[in-house]
Amino acid sequence: MNKFSEKDWKLFRSKIADWQENYMDRLNKEYIELLSGEGNPSDKFWALEKRIREDKKDCGVQCEMSRSNQSYIMMSLLNEGAITLEDLEGFSDELREIMRRFTDRN
């Protein structure tokens, strides 16, 4: 994958924590909805446990930060819905175009 500029890397590092916090906030609201719904408490518990097990693998929750993984992480964040193309304001035109092409394919 393309190596992005130092400016893009610094901007990415400055934004990733907020993006992850916002994504986890959305997940928490979904978990509350799941737990508040109809059904047996045990069924809701196990459904929540399964969701958390799956969700914690998302880059919106945790990721190994390295410059070589920046493209993969950003594509994963877009794919997970943790960020949108609008969140990429301020990044280079090259990076935004690559991410736009990625979302067009998916």
DRENRO-946301 format. One record per atom (N, C-alpha, C): residue number from 1; residue in three letters; atom name; x, y, z. Coordinates in Angstrom, 1 decimal. Each point is the difference from the previous one (the first is absolute). Layout:
<pt num="NUM" residu="ALA" atome="CA" c1="X" c2="Y" c3="Z"/>
...
This chain:
<pt num="1" residu="MET" atome="N" c1="0.9" c2="-1.2" c3="0.0"/>
<pt num="1" residu="MET" atome="CA" c1="-0.9" c2="1.2" c3="0.0"/>
<pt num="1" residu="MET" atome="C" c1="0.9" c2="1.2" c3="0.0"/>
<pt num="2" residu="ASN" atome="N" c1="-0.6" c2="1.1" c3="-0.5"/>
<pt num="2" residu="ASN" atome="CA" c1="0.8" c2="1.2" c3="-0.1"/>
<pt num="2" residu="ASN" atome="C" c1="0.5" c2="0.5" c3="1.4"/>
<pt num="3" residu="LYS" atome="N" c1="1.1" c2="0.6" c3="0.0"/>
<pt num="3" residu="LYS" atome="CA" c1="0.5" c2="0.7" c3="1.2"/>
<pt num="3" residu="LYS" atome="C" c1="-0.5" c2="1.4" c3="-0.1"/>
<pt num="4" residu="PHE" atome="N" c1="-0.6" c2="0.5" c3="1.1"/>
<pt num="4" residu="PHE" atome="CA" c1="-0.6" c2="1.3" c3="0.0"/>
<pt num="4" residu="PHE" atome="C" c1="1.0" c2="1.0" c3="0.6"/>
<pt num="5" residu="SER" atome="N" c1="-0.3" c2="1.2" c3="-0.1"/>
<pt num="5" residu="SER" atome="CA" c1="1.0" c2="1.1" c3="0.5"/>
<pt num="5" residu="SER" atome="C" c1="0.1" c2="0.0" c3="1.5"/>
<pt num="6" residu="GLU" atome="N" c1="1.0" c2="0.6" c3="0.5"/>
<pt num="6" residu="GLU" atome="CA" c1="0.2" c2="0.2" c3="1.4"/>
<pt num="6" residu="GLU" atome="C" c1="-1.1" c2="0.7" c3="0.6"/>
<pt num="7" residu="LYS" atome="N" c1="-0.5" c2="1.0" c3="-0.7"/>
<pt num="7" residu="LYS" atome="CA" c1="-1.2" c2="0.8" c3="0.4"/>
<pt num="7" residu="LYS" atome="C" c1="-1.2" c2="-0.8" c3="0.2"/>
<pt num="8" residu="ASP" atome="N" c1="-0.3" c2="-0.9" c3="-1.0"/>
<pt num="8" residu="ASP" atome="CA" c1="-1.1" c2="-1.0" c3="0.2"/>
<pt num="8" residu="ASP" atome="C" c1="0.2" c2="-0.9" c3="1.2"/>
<pt num="9" residu="TRP" atome="N" c1="1.2" c2="-0.5" c3="0.2"/>
<pt num="9" residu="TRP" atome="CA" c1="0.2" c2="-0.9" c3="1.1"/>
<pt num="9" residu="TRP" atome="C" c1="-0.2" c2="0.8" c3="1.4"/>
<pt num="10" residu="LYS" atome="N" c1="0.5" c2="1.2" c3="0.1"/>
<pt num="10" residu="LYS" atome="CA" c1="-0.2" c2="0.8" c3="1.2"/>
<pt num="10" residu="LYS" atome="C" c1="-1.5" c2="0.3" c3="0.2"/>
<pt num="11" residu="LEU" atome="N" c1="-0.7" c2="0.3" c3="-1.0"/>
<pt num="11" residu="LEU" atome="CA" c1="-1.4" c2="0.3" c3="0.1"/>
<pt num="11" residu="LEU" atome="C" c1="-0.8" c2="-1.2" c3="0.4"/>
<pt num="12" residu="PHE" atome="N" c1="0.4" c2="-1.1" c3="-0.6"/>
<pt num="12" residu="PHE" atome="CA" c1="-0.7" c2="-1.3" c3="0.3"/>
<pt num="12" residu="PHE" atome="C" c1="0.2" c2="-0.3" c3="1.5"/>
<pt num="13" residu="ARG" atome="N" c1="1.3" c2="0.1" c3="0.5"/>
<pt num="13" residu="ARG" atome="CA" c1="0.2" c2="-0.3" c3="1.4"/>
<pt num="13" residu="ARG" atome="C" c1="-0.7" c2="1.0" c3="0.9"/>
<pt num="14" residu="SER" atome="N" c1="-0.3" c2="1.2" c3="-0.4"/>
<pt num="14" residu="SER" atome="CA" c1="-0.7" c2="1.0" c3="0.8"/>
<pt num="14" residu="SER" atome="C" c1="-1.5" c2="-0.3" c3="0.1"/>
<pt num="15" residu="LYS" atome="N" c1="-0.5" c2="-0.7" c3="-1.0"/>
<pt num="15" residu="LYS" atome="CA" c1="-1.4" c2="-0.3" c3="-0.1"/>
<pt num="15" residu="LYS" atome="C" c1="-0.5" c2="-1.3" c3="0.4"/>
<pt num="16" residu="ILE" atome="N" c1="0.9" c2="-1.0" c3="0.0"/>
<pt num="16" residu="ILE" atome="CA" c1="-0.4" c2="-1.4" c3="0.2"/>
<pt num="16" residu="ILE" atome="C" c1="-0.7" c2="-0.2" c3="1.3"/>
<pt num="17" residu="ALA" atome="N" c1="0.5" c2="0.6" c3="1.1"/>
<pt num="17" residu="ALA" atome="CA" c1="-0.6" c2="-0.3" c3="1.3"/>
<pt num="17" residu="ALA" atome="C" c1="-1.4" c2="0.6" c3="0.1"/>
<pt num="18" residu="ASP" atome="N" c1="-0.3" c2="1.1" c3="-0.6"/>
<pt num="18" residu="ASP" atome="CA" c1="-1.4" c2="0.6" c3="0.0"/>
<pt num="18" residu="ASP" atome="C" c1="-0.9" c2="-0.9" c3="-0.9"/>
<pt num="19" residu="TRP" atome="N" c1="0.6" c2="-0.5" c3="-1.1"/>
<pt num="19" residu="TRP" atome="CA" c1="-0.8" c2="-0.8" c3="-0.9"/>
<pt num="19" residu="TRP" atome="C" c1="-0.4" c2="-1.3" c3="0.8"/>
<pt num="20" residu="GLN" atome="N" c1="0.9" c2="-0.6" c3="0.7"/>
<pt num="20" residu="GLN" atome="CA" c1="-0.2" c2="-1.2" c3="0.7"/>
<pt num="20" residu="GLN" atome="C" c1="-1.0" c2="0.3" c3="1.2"/>
<pt num="21" residu="GLU" atome="N" c1="0.2" c2="1.1" c3="0.7"/>
<pt num="21" residu="GLU" atome="CA" c1="-1.0" c2="0.3" c3="1.1"/>
<pt num="21" residu="GLU" atome="C" c1="-1.4" c2="0.1" c3="-0.6"/>
<pt num="22" residu="ASN" atome="N" c1="-0.2" c2="0.7" c3="-1.1"/>
<pt num="22" residu="ASN" atome="CA" c1="-1.3" c2="0.2" c3="-0.6"/>
<pt num="22" residu="ASN" atome="C" c1="-0.6" c2="-1.3" c3="-0.4"/>
<pt num="23" residu="TYR" atome="N" c1="0.8" c2="-0.9" c3="-0.6"/>
<pt num="23" residu="TYR" atome="CA" c1="-0.4" c2="-1.3" c3="-0.4"/>
<pt num="23" residu="TYR" atome="C" c1="-0.4" c2="-0.9" c3="1.2"/>
<pt num="24" residu="MET" atome="N" c1="0.8" c2="0.0" c3="1.0"/>
<pt num="24" residu="MET" atome="CA" c1="-0.4" c2="-0.8" c3="1.2"/>
<pt num="24" residu="MET" atome="C" c1="-1.2" c2="0.6" c3="0.7"/>
<pt num="25" residu="ASP" atome="N" c1="-0.2" c2="1.3" c3="-0.1"/>
<pt num="25" residu="ASP" atome="CA" c1="-1.2" c2="0.6" c3="0.6"/>
<pt num="25" residu="ASP" atome="C" c1="-1.2" c2="-0.5" c3="-0.8"/>
<pt num="26" residu="ARG" atome="N" c1="0.1" c2="-0.1" c3="-1.3"/>
<pt num="26" residu="ARG" atome="CA" c1="-1.1" c2="-0.5" c3="-0.8"/>
<pt num="26" residu="ARG" atome="C" c1="-0.3" c2="-1.5" c3="0.4"/>
<pt num="27" residu="LEU" atome="N" c1="1.1" c2="-0.8" c3="0.1"/>
<pt num="27" residu="LEU" atome="CA" c1="-0.2" c2="-1.4" c3="0.4"/>
<pt num="27" residu="LEU" atome="C" c1="-0.6" c2="-0.1" c3="1.3"/>
<pt num="28" residu="ASN" atome="N" c1="0.4" c2="0.8" c3="1.0"/>
<pt num="28" residu="ASN" atome="CA" c1="-0.6" c2="-0.1" c3="1.3"/>
<pt num="28" residu="ASN" atome="C" c1="-1.5" c2="0.3" c3="0.0"/>
<pt num="29" residu="LYS" atome="N" c1="-0.4" c2="0.9" c3="-0.9"/>
<pt num="29" residu="LYS" atome="CA" c1="-1.5" c2="0.3" c3="-0.1"/>
<pt num="29" residu="LYS" atome="C" c1="-0.7" c2="-1.2" c3="-0.6"/>
<pt num="30" residu="GLU" atome="N" c1="0.7" c2="-0.6" c3="-1.0"/>
<pt num="30" residu="GLU" atome="CA" c1="-0.6" c2="-1.3" c3="-0.6"/>
<pt num="30" residu="GLU" atome="C" c1="-0.1" c2="-1.1" c3="1.1"/>
<pt num="31" residu="TYR" atome="N" c1="1.0" c2="-0.1" c3="0.8"/>
<pt num="31" residu="TYR" atome="CA" c1="0.0" c2="-1.0" c3="1.1"/>
<pt num="31" residu="TYR" atome="C" c1="-1.2" c2="0.3" c3="1.0"/>
<pt num="32" residu="ILE" atome="N" c1="-0.2" c2="1.2" c3="0.3"/>
<pt num="32" residu="ILE" atome="CA" c1="-1.1" c2="0.4" c3="0.9"/>
<pt num="32" residu="ILE" atome="C" c1="-1.3" c2="-0.4" c3="-0.6"/>
<pt num="33" residu="GLU" atome="N" c1="-0.1" c2="0.3" c3="-1.3"/>
<pt num="33" residu="GLU" atome="CA" c1="-1.3" c2="-0.4" c3="-0.7"/>
<pt num="33" residu="GLU" atome="C" c1="-0.2" c2="-1.5" c3="0.0"/>
<pt num="34" residu="LEU" atome="N" c1="1.1" c2="-0.7" c3="-0.2"/>
<pt num="34" residu="LEU" atome="CA" c1="-0.1" c2="-1.5" c3="0.0"/>
<pt num="34" residu="LEU" atome="C" c1="-0.4" c2="-0.5" c3="1.3"/>
<pt num="35" residu="LEU" atome="N" c1="0.6" c2="0.6" c3="1.1"/>
<pt num="35" residu="LEU" atome="CA" c1="-0.4" c2="-0.5" c3="1.3"/>
<pt num="35" residu="LEU" atome="C" c1="-1.4" c2="0.5" c3="0.5"/>
<pt num="36" residu="SER" atome="N" c1="-0.5" c2="1.1" c3="-0.6"/>
<pt num="36" residu="SER" atome="CA" c1="-1.3" c2="0.5" c3="0.4"/>
<pt num="36" residu="SER" atome="C" c1="-1.1" c2="-0.7" c3="-0.8"/>
<pt num="37" residu="GLY" atome="N" c1="0.3" c2="-0.7" c3="-1.0"/>
<pt num="37" residu="GLY" atome="CA" c1="-1.0" c2="-0.6" c3="-0.8"/>
<pt num="37" residu="GLY" atome="C" c1="-0.7" c2="-1.2" c3="0.7"/>
<pt num="38" residu="GLU" atome="N" c1="-1.0" c2="-0.5" c3="-0.8"/>
<pt num="38" residu="GLU" atome="CA" c1="-0.8" c2="-1.2" c3="0.5"/>
<pt num="38" residu="GLU" atome="C" c1="0.9" c2="-1.2" c3="0.0"/>
<pt num="39" residu="GLY" atome="N" c1="-0.4" c2="-0.9" c3="0.8"/>
<pt num="39" residu="GLY" atome="CA" c1="0.7" c2="-1.3" c3="0.0"/>
<pt num="39" residu="GLY" atome="C" c1="0.5" c2="-0.4" c3="1.4"/>
<pt num="40" residu="ASN" atome="N" c1="0.5" c2="-1.2" c3="0.0"/>
<pt num="40" residu="ASN" atome="CA" c1="0.6" c2="-0.6" c3="1.3"/>
<pt num="40" residu="ASN" atome="C" c1="1.3" c2="0.7" c3="0.3"/>
<pt num="41" residu="PRO" atome="N" c1="0.2" c2="0.3" c3="1.3"/>
<pt num="41" residu="PRO" atome="CA" c1="1.3" c2="0.6" c3="0.4"/>
<pt num="41" residu="PRO" atome="C" c1="1.2" c2="-0.8" c3="-0.5"/>
<pt num="42" residu="SER" atome="N" c1="-0.1" c2="-1.3" c3="0.1"/>
<pt num="42" residu="SER" atome="CA" c1="1.2" c2="-0.8" c3="-0.4"/>
<pt num="42" residu="SER" atome="C" c1="0.2" c2="0.1" c3="-1.5"/>
<pt num="43" residu="ASP" atome="N" c1="-1.0" c2="0.1" c3="-0.8"/>
<pt num="43" residu="ASP" atome="CA" c1="0.2" c2="0.1" c3="-1.5"/>
<pt num="43" residu="ASP" atome="C" c1="0.6" c2="1.4" c3="-0.3"/>
<pt num="44" residu="LYS" atome="N" c1="-0.4" c2="1.0" c3="0.7"/>
<pt num="44" residu="LYS" atome="CA" c1="0.5" c2="1.4" c3="-0.2"/>
<pt num="44" residu="LYS" atome="C" c1="1.5" c2="0.0" c3="0.4"/>
<pt num="45" residu="PHE" atome="N" c1="0.3" c2="-0.6" c3="1.2"/>
<pt num="45" residu="PHE" atome="CA" c1="1.4" c2="-0.1" c3="0.5"/>
<pt num="45" residu="PHE" atome="C" c1="0.9" c2="-0.6" c3="-1.1"/>
<pt num="46" residu="TRP" atome="N" c1="-0.4" c2="-1.2" c3="-0.5"/>
<pt num="46" residu="TRP" atome="CA" c1="0.8" c2="-0.7" c3="-0.9"/>
<pt num="46" residu="TRP" atome="C" c1="0.1" c2="0.7" c3="-1.4"/>
<pt num="47" residu="ALA" atome="N" c1="-1.1" c2="0.7" c3="-0.4"/>
<pt num="47" residu="ALA" atome="CA" c1="0.1" c2="0.7" c3="-1.2"/>
<pt num="47" residu="ALA" atome="C" c1="1.0" c2="1.2" c3="0.2"/>
<pt num="48" residu="LEU" atome="N" c1="-0.1" c2="0.7" c3="1.1"/>
<pt num="48" residu="LEU" atome="CA" c1="1.0" c2="1.1" c3="0.3"/>
<pt num="48" residu="LEU" atome="C" c1="1.4" c2="-0.6" c3="0.0"/>
<pt num="49" residu="GLU" atome="N" c1="0.2" c2="-1.1" c3="0.7"/>
<pt num="49" residu="GLU" atome="CA" c1="1.4" c2="-0.5" c3="0.0"/>
<pt num="49" residu="GLU" atome="C" c1="0.5" c2="-0.3" c3="-1.3"/>
<pt num="50" residu="LYS" atome="N" c1="-0.8" c2="-0.5" c3="-0.9"/>
<pt num="50" residu="LYS" atome="CA" c1="0.4" c2="-0.3" c3="-1.4"/>
<pt num="50" residu="LYS" atome="C" c1="0.3" c2="1.3" c3="-0.7"/>
<pt num="51" residu="ARG" atome="N" c1="-0.8" c2="1.0" c3="0.1"/>
<pt num="51" residu="ARG" atome="CA" c1="0.2" c2="1.2" c3="-0.7"/>
<pt num="51" residu="ARG" atome="C" c1="1.3" c2="0.7" c3="0.5"/>
<pt num="52" residu="ILE" atome="N" c1="0.2" c2="0.0" c3="1.3"/>
<pt num="52" residu="ILE" atome="CA" c1="1.3" c2="0.6" c3="0.5"/>
<pt num="52" residu="ILE" atome="C" c1="1.2" c2="-0.8" c3="-0.5"/>
<pt num="53" residu="ARG" atome="N" c1="-0.1" c2="-1.3" c3="0.0"/>
<pt num="53" residu="ARG" atome="CA" c1="1.1" c2="-0.8" c3="-0.5"/>
<pt num="53" residu="ARG" atome="C" c1="0.3" c2="0.4" c3="-1.5"/>
<pt num="54" residu="GLU" atome="N" c1="-1.0" c2="0.2" c3="-0.8"/>
<pt num="54" residu="GLU" atome="CA" c1="0.2" c2="0.3" c3="-1.4"/>
<pt num="54" residu="GLU" atome="C" c1="0.4" c2="1.5" c3="-0.1"/>
<pt num="55" residu="ASP" atome="N" c1="-0.6" c2="0.9" c3="0.7"/>
<pt num="55" residu="ASP" atome="CA" c1="0.3" c2="1.4" c3="-0.1"/>
<pt num="55" residu="ASP" atome="C" c1="1.4" c2="0.4" c3="0.4"/>
<pt num="56" residu="LYS" atome="N" c1="0.5" c2="-0.7" c3="1.0"/>
<pt num="56" residu="LYS" atome="CA" c1="1.3" c2="0.4" c3="0.5"/>
<pt num="56" residu="LYS" atome="C" c1="1.1" c2="-0.3" c3="-1.0"/>
<pt num="57" residu="LYS" atome="N" c1="-0.3" c2="-0.7" c3="-1.1"/>
<pt num="57" residu="LYS" atome="CA" c1="1.0" c2="-0.2" c3="-1.1"/>
<pt num="57" residu="LYS" atome="C" c1="0.0" c2="1.2" c3="-1.0"/>
<pt num="58" residu="ASP" atome="N" c1="-1.0" c2="0.9" c3="0.1"/>
<pt num="58" residu="ASP" atome="CA" c1="-0.1" c2="1.1" c3="-0.9"/>
<pt num="58" residu="ASP" atome="C" c1="1.1" c2="1.0" c3="0.3"/>
<pt num="59" residu="CYS" atome="N" c1="0.5" c2="0.7" c3="-1.1"/>
<pt num="59" residu="CYS" atome="CA" c1="1.0" c2="1.1" c3="0.2"/>
<pt num="59" residu="CYS" atome="C" c1="-0.7" c2="1.1" c3="0.7"/>
<pt num="60" residu="GLY" atome="N" c1="-1.3" c2="0.1" c3="0.0"/>
<pt num="60" residu="GLY" atome="CA" c1="-0.7" c2="1.1" c3="0.7"/>
<pt num="60" residu="GLY" atome="C" c1="0.1" c2="-0.2" c3="1.5"/>
<pt num="61" residu="VAL" atome="N" c1="0.4" c2="-1.2" c3="0.4"/>
<pt num="61" residu="VAL" atome="CA" c1="0.2" c2="-0.3" c3="1.5"/>
<pt num="61" residu="VAL" atome="C" c1="1.5" c2="0.0" c3="0.3"/>
<pt num="62" residu="GLN" atome="N" c1="0.8" c2="-0.8" c3="-0.7"/>
<pt num="62" residu="GLN" atome="CA" c1="1.4" c2="0.0" c3="0.2"/>
<pt num="62" residu="GLN" atome="C" c1="0.7" c2="-0.4" c3="-1.3"/>
<pt num="63" residu="CYS" atome="N" c1="1.2" c2="0.5" c3="-0.1"/>
<pt num="63" residu="CYS" atome="CA" c1="0.8" c2="-0.3" c3="-1.1"/>
<pt num="63" residu="CYS" atome="C" c1="1.5" c2="0.2" c3="0.3"/>
<pt num="64" residu="GLU" atome="N" c1="0.8" c2="-0.7" c3="-0.7"/>
<pt num="64" residu="GLU" atome="CA" c1="1.5" c2="0.2" c3="0.2"/>
<pt num="64" residu="GLU" atome="C" c1="0.4" c2="1.1" c3="-0.9"/>
<pt num="65" residu="MET" atome="N" c1="0.4" c2="1.1" c3="0.7"/>
<pt num="65" residu="MET" atome="CA" c1="0.4" c2="1.2" c3="-0.7"/>
<pt num="65" residu="MET" atome="C" c1="1.4" c2="-0.1" c3="-0.6"/>
<pt num="66" residu="SER" atome="N" c1="0.1" c2="0.1" c3="-1.3"/>
<pt num="66" residu="SER" atome="CA" c1="1.2" c2="0.1" c3="-0.7"/>
<pt num="66" residu="SER" atome="C" c1="-0.2" c2="0.7" c3="-1.3"/>
<pt num="67" residu="ARG" atome="N" c1="1.0" c2="0.7" c3="-0.4"/>
<pt num="67" residu="ARG" atome="CA" c1="-0.2" c2="0.7" c3="-1.2"/>
<pt num="67" residu="ARG" atome="C" c1="-0.3" c2="-0.9" c3="-1.2"/>
<pt num="68" residu="SER" atome="N" c1="0.6" c2="-1.2" c3="0.0"/>
<pt num="68" residu="SER" atome="CA" c1="-0.1" c2="-0.9" c3="-1.1"/>
<pt num="68" residu="SER" atome="C" c1="-1.5" c2="-0.6" c3="0.0"/>
<pt num="69" residu="ASN" atome="N" c1="-0.7" c2="0.1" c3="1.1"/>
<pt num="69" residu="ASN" atome="CA" c1="-1.4" c2="-0.5" c3="0.1"/>
<pt num="69" residu="ASN" atome="C" c1="-1.0" c2="1.1" c3="-0.2"/>
<pt num="70" residu="GLN" atome="N" c1="0.4" c2="1.3" c3="-0.2"/>
<pt num="70" residu="GLN" atome="CA" c1="-0.9" c2="1.1" c3="-0.1"/>
<pt num="70" residu="GLN" atome="C" c1="-1.1" c2="-0.2" c3="-1.0"/>
<pt num="71" residu="SER" atome="N" c1="0.3" c2="-0.5" c3="-1.2"/>
<pt num="71" residu="SER" atome="CA" c1="-1.0" c2="-0.2" c3="-1.0"/>
<pt num="71" residu="SER" atome="C" c1="-1.0" c2="-1.0" c3="0.4"/>
<pt num="72" residu="TYR" atome="N" c1="0.5" c2="-1.1" c3="0.5"/>
<pt num="72" residu="TYR" atome="CA" c1="-0.8" c2="-1.1" c3="0.4"/>
<pt num="72" residu="TYR" atome="C" c1="-1.0" c2="0.4" c3="1.1"/>
<pt num="73" residu="ILE" atome="N" c1="0.6" c2="0.7" c3="1.0"/>
<pt num="73" residu="ILE" atome="CA" c1="-0.9" c2="0.5" c3="1.1"/>
<pt num="73" residu="ILE" atome="C" c1="-1.0" c2="0.9" c3="-0.5"/>
<pt num="74" residu="MET" atome="N" c1="0.3" c2="1.0" c3="-0.9"/>
<pt num="74" residu="MET" atome="CA" c1="-1.0" c2="1.0" c3="-0.5"/>
<pt num="74" residu="MET" atome="C" c1="-1.0" c2="-0.7" c3="-0.8"/>
<pt num="75" residu="MET" atome="N" c1="0.3" c2="-1.0" c3="-0.8"/>
<pt num="75" residu="MET" atome="CA" c1="-0.9" c2="-0.7" c3="-0.8"/>
<pt num="75" residu="MET" atome="C" c1="-1.0" c2="-0.8" c3="0.9"/>
<pt num="76" residu="SER" atome="N" c1="0.6" c2="-0.6" c3="1.0"/>
<pt num="76" residu="SER" atome="CA" c1="-0.8" c2="-0.8" c3="1.0"/>
<pt num="76" residu="SER" atome="C" c1="-1.0" c2="1.0" c3="0.7"/>
<pt num="77" residu="LEU" atome="N" c1="0.5" c2="1.1" c3="0.4"/>
<pt num="77" residu="LEU" atome="CA" c1="-0.9" c2="1.0" c3="0.7"/>
<pt num="77" residu="LEU" atome="C" c1="-1.1" c2="0.4" c3="-0.9"/>
<pt num="78" residu="LEU" atome="N" c1="0.3" c2="0.2" c3="-1.2"/>
<pt num="78" residu="LEU" atome="CA" c1="-1.1" c2="0.4" c3="-1.0"/>
<pt num="78" residu="LEU" atome="C" c1="-1.0" c2="-1.2" c3="-0.2"/>
<pt num="79" residu="ASN" atome="N" c1="0.6" c2="-1.2" c3="-0.1"/>
<pt num="79" residu="ASN" atome="CA" c1="-0.9" c2="-1.2" c3="-0.2"/>
<pt num="79" residu="ASN" atome="C" c1="-0.8" c2="-0.3" c3="1.2"/>
<pt num="80" residu="GLU" atome="N" c1="0.5" c2="0.3" c3="1.2"/>
<pt num="80" residu="GLU" atome="CA" c1="-0.8" c2="-0.3" c3="1.2"/>
<pt num="80" residu="GLU" atome="C" c1="-1.0" c2="1.1" c3="0.3"/>
<pt num="81" residu="GLY" atome="N" c1="0.1" c2="1.2" c3="-0.7"/>
<pt num="81" residu="GLY" atome="CA" c1="-0.9" c2="1.1" c3="0.3"/>
<pt num="81" residu="GLY" atome="C" c1="0.5" c2="0.8" c3="1.1"/>
<pt num="82" residu="ALA" atome="N" c1="1.2" c2="-0.2" c3="0.5"/>
<pt num="82" residu="ALA" atome="CA" c1="0.6" c2="0.8" c3="1.1"/>
<pt num="82" residu="ALA" atome="C" c1="0.3" c2="1.4" c3="-0.5"/>
<pt num="83" residu="ILE" atome="N" c1="0.3" c2="0.2" c3="-1.3"/>
<pt num="83" residu="ILE" atome="CA" c1="0.2" c2="1.3" c3="-0.6"/>
<pt num="83" residu="ILE" atome="C" c1="-0.7" c2="0.0" c3="-1.3"/>
<pt num="84" residu="THR" atome="N" c1="-0.1" c2="1.2" c3="-0.6"/>
<pt num="84" residu="THR" atome="CA" c1="-0.6" c2="0.2" c3="-1.3"/>
<pt num="84" residu="THR" atome="C" c1="1.1" c2="0.8" c3="-0.8"/>
<pt num="85" residu="LEU" atome="N" c1="-0.3" c2="0.1" c3="-1.3"/>
<pt num="85" residu="LEU" atome="CA" c1="0.9" c2="0.8" c3="-0.8"/>
<pt num="85" residu="LEU" atome="C" c1="0.1" c2="1.5" c3="0.4"/>
<pt num="86" residu="GLU" atome="N" c1="-1.1" c2="0.5" c3="0.6"/>
<pt num="86" residu="GLU" atome="CA" c1="0.0" c2="1.4" c3="0.5"/>
<pt num="86" residu="GLU" atome="C" c1="1.0" c2="0.1" c3="1.2"/>
<pt num="87" residu="ASP" atome="N" c1="0.3" c2="-1.1" c3="0.7"/>
<pt num="87" residu="ASP" atome="CA" c1="1.0" c2="0.1" c3="1.1"/>
<pt num="87" residu="ASP" atome="C" c1="1.4" c2="0.2" c3="-0.5"/>
<pt num="88" residu="LEU" atome="N" c1="0.2" c2="-0.2" c3="-1.3"/>
<pt num="88" residu="LEU" atome="CA" c1="1.4" c2="0.1" c3="-0.5"/>
<pt num="88" residu="LEU" atome="C" c1="0.3" c2="1.4" c3="-0.5"/>
<pt num="89" residu="GLU" atome="N" c1="-0.8" c2="1.0" c3="0.4"/>
<pt num="89" residu="GLU" atome="CA" c1="0.3" c2="1.4" c3="-0.4"/>
<pt num="89" residu="GLU" atome="C" c1="1.3" c2="0.3" c3="0.7"/>
<pt num="90" residu="GLY" atome="N" c1="0.9" c2="0.7" c3="-0.8"/>
<pt num="90" residu="GLY" atome="CA" c1="1.3" c2="0.4" c3="0.5"/>
<pt num="90" residu="GLY" atome="C" c1="1.1" c2="-1.0" c3="-0.5"/>
<pt num="91" residu="PHE" atome="N" c1="-0.4" c2="-1.2" c3="-0.4"/>
<pt num="91" residu="PHE" atome="CA" c1="1.0" c2="-0.9" c3="-0.5"/>
<pt num="91" residu="PHE" atome="C" c1="0.4" c2="0.3" c3="-1.4"/>
<pt num="92" residu="SER" atome="N" c1="1.1" c2="-0.5" c3="-0.5"/>
<pt num="92" residu="SER" atome="CA" c1="0.4" c2="0.3" c3="-1.4"/>
<pt num="92" residu="SER" atome="C" c1="-1.1" c2="-0.5" c3="-1.0"/>
<pt num="93" residu="ASP" atome="N" c1="0.0" c2="0.7" c3="-1.2"/>
<pt num="93" residu="ASP" atome="CA" c1="-0.9" c2="-0.4" c3="-1.0"/>
<pt num="93" residu="ASP" atome="C" c1="0.3" c2="-1.5" c3="-0.4"/>
<pt num="94" residu="GLU" atome="N" c1="1.3" c2="-0.4" c3="0.0"/>
<pt num="94" residu="GLU" atome="CA" c1="0.3" c2="-1.4" c3="-0.4"/>
<pt num="94" residu="GLU" atome="C" c1="-0.6" c2="-1.0" c3="0.9"/>
<pt num="95" residu="LEU" atome="N" c1="0.1" c2="0.2" c3="1.3"/>
<pt num="95" residu="LEU" atome="CA" c1="-0.6" c2="-0.9" c3="1.0"/>
<pt num="95" residu="LEU" atome="C" c1="-1.5" c2="0.0" c3="-0.1"/>
<pt num="96" residu="ARG" atome="N" c1="-0.6" c2="1.2" c3="-0.1"/>
<pt num="96" residu="ARG" atome="CA" c1="-1.5" c2="0.0" c3="-0.1"/>
<pt num="96" residu="ARG" atome="C" c1="-0.5" c2="-0.7" c3="-1.3"/>
<pt num="97" residu="GLU" atome="N" c1="0.8" c2="0.1" c3="-1.1"/>
<pt num="97" residu="GLU" atome="CA" c1="-0.4" c2="-0.6" c3="-1.2"/>
<pt num="97" residu="GLU" atome="C" c1="0.1" c2="-1.5" c3="0.1"/>
<pt num="98" residu="ILE" atome="N" c1="1.0" c2="-0.5" c3="0.6"/>
<pt num="98" residu="ILE" atome="CA" c1="0.2" c2="-1.5" c3="0.2"/>
<pt num="98" residu="ILE" atome="C" c1="-1.1" c2="-0.5" c3="0.9"/>
<pt num="99" residu="MET" atome="N" c1="-0.4" c2="0.7" c3="1.0"/>
<pt num="99" residu="MET" atome="CA" c1="-1.1" c2="-0.4" c3="0.9"/>
<pt num="99" residu="MET" atome="C" c1="-1.3" c2="0.1" c3="-0.7"/>
<pt num="100" residu="ARG" atome="N" c1="-0.2" c2="1.0" c3="-0.8"/>
<pt num="100" residu="ARG" atome="CA" c1="-1.2" c2="0.1" c3="-0.8"/>
<pt num="100" residu="ARG" atome="C" c1="-0.2" c2="-1.2" c3="-0.9"/>
<pt num="101" residu="ARG" atome="N" c1="1.1" c2="-0.4" c3="-0.7"/>
<pt num="101" residu="ARG" atome="CA" c1="0.0" c2="-1.1" c3="-1.0"/>
<pt num="101" residu="ARG" atome="C" c1="-0.3" c2="-1.3" c3="0.8"/>
<pt num="102" residu="PHE" atome="N" c1="0.6" c2="-0.1" c3="1.2"/>
<pt num="102" residu="PHE" atome="CA" c1="-0.3" c2="-1.2" c3="0.8"/>
<pt num="102" residu="PHE" atome="C" c1="-1.5" c2="-0.1" c3="0.4"/>
<pt num="103" residu="THR" atome="N" c1="-0.6" c2="1.1" c3="0.4"/>
<pt num="103" residu="THR" atome="CA" c1="-1.4" c2="-0.1" c3="0.4"/>
<pt num="103" residu="THR" atome="C" c1="-0.9" c2="-0.2" c3="-1.2"/>
<pt num="104" residu="ASP" atome="N" c1="0.4" c2="0.5" c3="-1.2"/>
<pt num="104" residu="ASP" atome="CA" c1="-0.8" c2="-0.2" c3="-1.2"/>
<pt num="104" residu="ASP" atome="C" c1="0.0" c2="-1.5" c3="-0.4"/>
<pt num="105" residu="ARG" atome="N" c1="1.1" c2="-0.7" c3="0.3"/>
<pt num="105" residu="ARG" atome="CA" c1="0.1" c2="-1.5" c3="-0.3"/>
<pt num="105" residu="ARG" atome="C" c1="-0.8" c2="-0.8" c3="1.0"/>
<pt num="106" residu="ASN" atome="N" c1="-0.2" c2="0.5" c3="1.2"/>
<pt num="106" residu="ASN" atome="CA" c1="-0.7" c2="-0.8" c3="1.0"/>
<pt num="106" residu="ASN" atome="C" c1="-1.4" c2="0.4" c3="0.1"/>
